[in-house]
Amino acid sequence: MKQRLTIEDRLLIEELLRLNYMQKDIAKAIGCNASTISRELKLRRKSNGKTEVCKKTNRFPFICSNCVYKGRCSKKKYYYNYKEAQKDYHNKLKYSRIGIDMSIDEIDYWNDYFKDKIKDKNQPLLHIFKNIEDSFPKSIQTFYKYVHKGYFSSINDEMLARSFSYKPRTKKETIKTISKDNIIKKGRKIEDFNNYLLNNPNANIVEMDTVIGKFEDSKCIMTLYFRTSKLMLMFLIKKYKPSEVTKIFNKIRVLIGDDLYKEMFEVILTDNGWEFSKPEDIEFNYETGEKLISVFYTEPYSSWQKGGIERNHEFIRYIIPKGITFDNLTKKNVTDMMNNINNVQRKSLDYQTPYQIFKQKYGEDNSKKFHLKNIPKDEINLSYKLLNK
């Protein structure tokens, strides 16, 4: 089937129109689709410039040459001239080929084809390309680019399921983390953690992490999650500062004493964030030289190895969705969030709350030292409104 019309074809179209041939007969004589004839006439017909349009020109033959009312009609008149049509074709071909390796006629043909398959029938693109892989002159990636640039007028990006996957890559800002072979991880890797648990199966495990709002924020929330009670302590700190983490643990150790500190934080499992790059500062009592607790690191990109704290962070996102800054938070905001989260009943705790389990184990006095308190179940608030109280 012919895809390009030559000047001889256009001359024949003009002659057959003058002889009042039907559209399908003109297409048969030239050896093309009937739709090619209609597109040619609508695209390259000329008019006399008047504004009022006759409804008859909206259907074949789209021109006024053989209309019996042509002489006394005052509406816009259309005619087709093969020389002007060929000139128009060459001009559009010249400019359309800048940045695209397809002719005007090819674009017109495939525009109609993809409109029928994608817009009208909603067929998957891979399904379509499987059926035309021997005839369509471009790859599926090139097709996406042509659609994005607007070369196919009947379809757009929104009609293509994966069109937004083909986009320019942007350079992401990187966050400094502890390297895989860093000396501080010696004896603190996940394998060492597992070996420790083999020898101490009843060890008290606390998962440690941070939650950030916007990338450019100066503040973040440090979280400590007790596996046995599912309670989560929350602290507002400066982002990516190891000294901030050390300061929090020093306050805790002074607050509850070394003995309870050793029991409560026996094992800490954290990720490779730079703020956790000084484990000795929280493991040892430098006055006595005694090692109080042990810090271990998960493997890079393995958040599932501390899945409890990752799941518990979802409660924080109930209150503060991703993308909202943390720089406006106060310590009171963080404490209010912590207490509301810790008073949510958990199915895995037989519908008790983390606060209840923690208080049973460590007592009310120690709970108060961490600013923990009971909140009635009907008053639990995990909305952003909590921060405005």
C-alpha positions in Angstrom: 0.0 0.0 0.0 1.4 3.4 -1.0 2.4 5.7 1.8 3.7 8.7 -0.2 1.9 10.6 -2.9 3.9 11.9 -5.8 3.2 14.9 -8.0 1.7 12.5 -10.6 -0.7 11.1 -7.9 -1.8 14.6 -7.0 -2.4 15.4 -10.7 -4.5 12.3 -11.0 -6.5 13.2 -7.9 -7.3 16.6 -9.4 -8.4 15.1 -12.6 -10.6 12.4 -11.0 -12.2 15.0 -8.7 -13.1 17.0 -11.8 -14.7 13.9 -13.3 -16.7 13.4 -10.1 -15.1 10.1 -9.0 -15.9 8.6 -5.6 -13.3 8.6 -2.9 -12.8 4.8 -2.9 -12.4 4.8 -6.7 -9.7 7.6 -6.5 -7.8 5.6 -3.8 -8.0 2.4 -5.9 -6.7 4.2 -9.0 -3.7 5.6 -7.1 -3.1 2.5 -4.9 -3.6 3.9 -1.5 -6.1 3.9 1.4 -9.3 6.0 1.1 -8.2 7.8 4.3 -5.1 9.0 2.5 -7.2 10.8 -0.1 -9.4 12.4 2.5 -6.3 13.6 4.5 -4.7 14.9 1.3 -7.7 17.0 0.4 -8.3 18.4 3.9 -4.7 19.3 4.4 -3.9 20.8 1.0 -7.0 22.3 -0.3 -7.0 26.1 -0.7 -9.8 28.6 0.1 -10.9 32.0 -0.9 -10.4 33.4 2.6 -14.1 33.9 3.6 -15.1 32.9 7.1 -18.5 31.3 6.8 -18.1 27.6 6.0 -20.5 25.4 4.1 -21.3 22.1 5.8 -20.9 20.2 2.6 -17.1 20.9 2.7 -16.9 18.8 5.9 -17.3 15.6 3.8 -15.9 14.2 0.6 -14.9 15.7 -1.8 -14.1 18.6 0.7 -14.0 21.1 -2.2 -16.5 23.0 -4.2 -15.4 22.2 -7.8 -18.5 20.2 -8.8 -21.1 21.8 -6.6 -24.1 23.0 -8.5 -24.5 26.0 -6.2 -21.0 27.2 -6.6 -21.8 30.1 -8.8 -24.2 31.8 -6.4 -22.8 30.6 -3.0 -21.3 33.4 -0.8 -19.7 31.0 1.7 -16.0 30.0 1.8 -15.0 28.1 -1.3 -12.4 25.3 -1.4 -10.4 24.0 -4.4 -7.6 21.6 -5.0 -4.6 22.3 -7.2 -1.9 19.6 -7.7 1.0 22.1 -8.1 0.1 24.0 -4.9 -0.5 20.7 -3.1 2.9 19.4 -4.1 4.6 22.7 -3.1 2.9 22.5 0.3 4.0 18.9 0.7 7.7 19.8 0.0 7.6 22.7 2.5 6.1 20.6 5.3 8.5 17.8 4.5 11.5 20.1 4.7 10.6 21.5 8.1 9.1 18.4 9.6 12.2 16.4 9.0 14.2 18.7 11.3 14.5 16.4 14.3 12.3 13.6 13.0 13.1 10.9 10.5 9.6 10.3 9.0 7.8 12.0 6.1 4.6 13.9 6.4 2.6 11.1 4.9 4.2 8.5 7.2 3.3 10.6 10.2 -0.3 11.1 8.9 -0.7 7.4 8.3 0.6 6.3 11.6 -1.2 9.1 13.4 -4.5 7.6 12.3 -3.3 4.1 13.0 -2.2 4.8 16.6 -5.3 6.9 17.2 -7.5 3.9 16.4 -5.5 1.5 18.5 -4.6 3.7 21.5 -7.2 6.4 21.8 -10.2 4.6 20.5 -9.5 1.0 21.6 -7.0 1.5 24.5 -4.7 -1.3 23.4 -1.4 -1.8 25.3 1.5 -0.3 23.3 3.6 -3.5 23.5 0.6 -5.4 22.0 0.4 -2.9 19.2 4.1 -3.0 18.4 4.1 -6.7 18.3 1.6 -6.6 15.5 3.5 -3.9 13.5 7.1 -4.6 14.3 7.9 -5.3 10.6 6.2 -2.2 9.2 6.6 0.6 11.7 9.9 2.3 10.9 11.0 3.2 14.4 11.5 1.6 17.8 9.1 1.9 20.7 11.5 4.3 22.5 11.6 6.6 19.5 7.8 6.5 19.3 7.6 7.7 22.9 9.9 10.6 22.0 7.9 11.6 19.0 4.7 11.6 21.0 6.3 13.7 23.7 7.4 16.2 21.1 3.9 16.4 19.6 4.6 14.9 16.2 1.5 12.7 16.4 -1.4 15.1 16.8 -4.1 12.5 17.8 -2.3 11.1 20.9 -0.4 12.6 23.8 1.8 11.5 26.8 -1.2 10.9 29.0 -2.5 8.2 26.8 0.7 6.2 27.1 1.0 4.1 30.2 4.7 4.4 30.6 5.4 7.7 28.9 6.5 9.4 32.1 9.1 6.7 32.7 11.0 8.1 29.7 12.2 11.4 31.1 15.6 13.1 31.5 17.5 11.9 34.5 18.3 14.5 37.2 21.3 14.3 39.3 20.3 13.6 42.9 21.9 15.1 45.9 23.7 12.5 47.9 23.6 11.9 51.7 26.9 11.0 53.4 26.8 7.5 54.9 29.2 5.2 56.5 31.1 3.3 53.8 30.8 -0.5 53.6 34.5 -1.0 54.5 34.7 1.7 57.2 36.8 0.6 60.2 34.0 1.4 62.7 31.9 -1.4 61.3 34.4 -4.0 62.2 32.7 -6.3 64.7 29.4 -4.4 64.2 28.1 -5.9 61.0 24.8 -7.7 60.6 26.7 -11.1 60.8 28.1 -10.0 64.2 24.6 -9.0 65.3 23.2 -12.5 64.4 26.1 -14.2 66.3 25.4 -12.1 69.3 21.8 -13.2 69.3 22.8 -16.8 69.1 24.8 -16.4 72.3 22.2 -14.1 73.9 18.8 -15.2 72.6 16.9 -13.0 75.2 18.8 -9.8 74.4 16.8 -6.6 74.6 17.0 -5.1 71.0 16.4 -1.5 70.2 16.2 -0.3 66.6 17.5 3.2 65.8 16.9 5.5 62.8 16.1 9.0 61.7 13.1 10.5 59.8 13.5 13.5 57.7 11.0 16.0 56.2 12.5 17.9 53.3 16.0 17.3 52.0 17.1 20.8 52.8 15.8 20.7 56.4 18.3 21.3 59.2 16.3 19.2 61.7 15.2 15.6 61.8 13.6 13.2 64.2 15.7 10.4 65.8 13.7 7.3 66.8 14.4 4.4 69.1 12.1 1.4 68.8 11.9 -1.3 71.5 11.2 -4.6 69.8 9.5 -6.2 72.8 7.0 -3.5 73.6 6.9 -1.8 70.1 7.3 1.6 72.0 9.1 4.3 70.0 11.0 7.2 71.6 11.4 10.3 69.5 13.9 13.2 69.7 14.2 16.3 67.7 17.9 16.7 66.6 20.1 18.5 64.1 20.4 16.4 60.9 23.5 14.4 60.1 25.3 15.4 63.3 26.9 12.4 65.3 27.3 14.8 68.2 23.5 15.1 68.5 23.0 11.4 68.8 25.8 11.2 71.4 24.1 14.1 73.4 20.8 12.2 73.5 22.3 9.0 74.8 24.4 10.8 77.4 21.2 12.4 78.7 19.5 9.1 78.8 22.4 7.4 80.7 22.5 10.2 83.3 18.7 10.1 83.6 18.3 6.3 84.2 21.8 5.2 85.4 24.3 2.8 83.9 22.6 -0.4 85.2 19.2 0.3 83.6 20.9 1.8 80.5 22.7 -1.5 80.0 19.5 -3.4 80.4 17.2 -1.2 78.3 19.6 -0.5 75.4 21.6 -3.8 75.5 21.7 -4.1 71.7 21.1 -1.2 69.2 20.6 -2.0 65.5 20.8 0.9 63.2 21.5 1.8 59.5 24.5 3.4 57.9 23.5 7.1 58.3 26.4 9.4 59.1 24.8 10.6 62.3 25.4 7.1 63.7 29.1 7.0 62.8 30.4 7.3 66.4 29.2 4.2 68.1 31.8 4.2 70.8 30.4 7.4 72.2 27.2 5.6 73.1 28.6 2.2 73.9 31.2 3.1 76.6 31.3 4.9 79.9 34.5 6.8 79.3 35.0 7.5 83.0 35.3 3.9 83.9 36.2 2.4 80.5 33.3 -0.1 80.8 31.4 -1.2 77.7 27.7 -0.8 78.5 25.9 -1.6 75.2 26.6 -2.9 71.7 25.8 -1.1 68.4 25.4 -3.1 65.1 24.7 -1.9 61.6 22.4 -3.3 58.9 23.6 -3.9 55.4 23.3 -0.9 53.0 19.8 -0.6 51.4 18.4 -3.3 53.7 15.8 -1.5 55.7 13.9 -4.8 56.1 16.6 -5.9 58.7 15.1 -3.3 61.1 11.6 -3.6 59.8 9.9 -2.8 63.1 11.0 0.8 63.2 10.4 1.3 59.5 6.8 0.2 59.9 6.4 2.3 63.0 7.5 5.4 61.0 4.2 5.1 59.1 2.5 6.6 62.2 4.7 9.7 61.9 3.7 10.0 58.2 0.1 9.9 59.3 0.7 13.1 61.1 3.4 14.7 58.9 3.2 13.5 55.3 6.4 13.3 53.2 7.6 16.6 51.8 6.6 18.7 54.7 9.4 20.5 56.5 10.5 19.5 60.0 12.2 22.8 60.7 9.1 24.2 62.2 8.7 21.4 64.8 9.2 22.0 68.5 10.2 19.4 71.2 6.6 19.6 72.4 5.3 18.7 68.9 7.6 15.6 68.9 6.6 14.6 72.4 2.9 14.9 71.5 3.4 12.8 68.4 5.4 10.2 70.4 2.7 9.8 73.0 -0.2 9.5 70.6 1.7 6.9 68.5 2.6 4.9 71.6 -1.0 4.8 72.8 -2.4 3.2 69.6 -3.6 -0.4 70.4 -1.7 -3.1 68.5 -3.1 -6.4 67.5 0.3 -8.1 67.9 0.2 -7.0 71.6 -3.2 -8.5 72.1 -4.7 -5.0 71.7 -2.6 -3.5 74.4 -0.6 -0.3 73.7 3.2 0.0 73.6 3.0 2.5 76.5 1.2 -0.1 78.7 3.8 -2.8 77.9 6.7 -0.5 78.5 5.3 0.8 81.8 4.7 -2.8 83.0 8.3 -3.6 82.4 10.1 -0.5 83.5 7.6 1.2 85.8 5.8 4.5 85.7 8.6 6.6 87.2 11.0 5.5 84.4 8.3 6.1 81.8 7.9 9.7 83.1 11.6 10.3 82.6 11.1 9.8 78.9 8.0 12.1 79.0 5.7 9.1 78.3 2.1 9.3 79.4 -1.2 7.6 78.8 -3.7 9.1 76.3 -7.3 7.7 76.3 -8.1 5.7 73.3 -10.9 8.0 72.2 -8.5 11.0 72.3 -5.8 9.5 70.0 -4.9 12.0 67.3 -2.7 11.1 64.4 -3.6 14.1 62.2 -1.6 17.2 61.4 -4.0 19.1 63.7 -2.1 17.6 66.6 0.8 20.0 65.9 -1.4 23.0 66.3 -2.5 22.2 69.8 
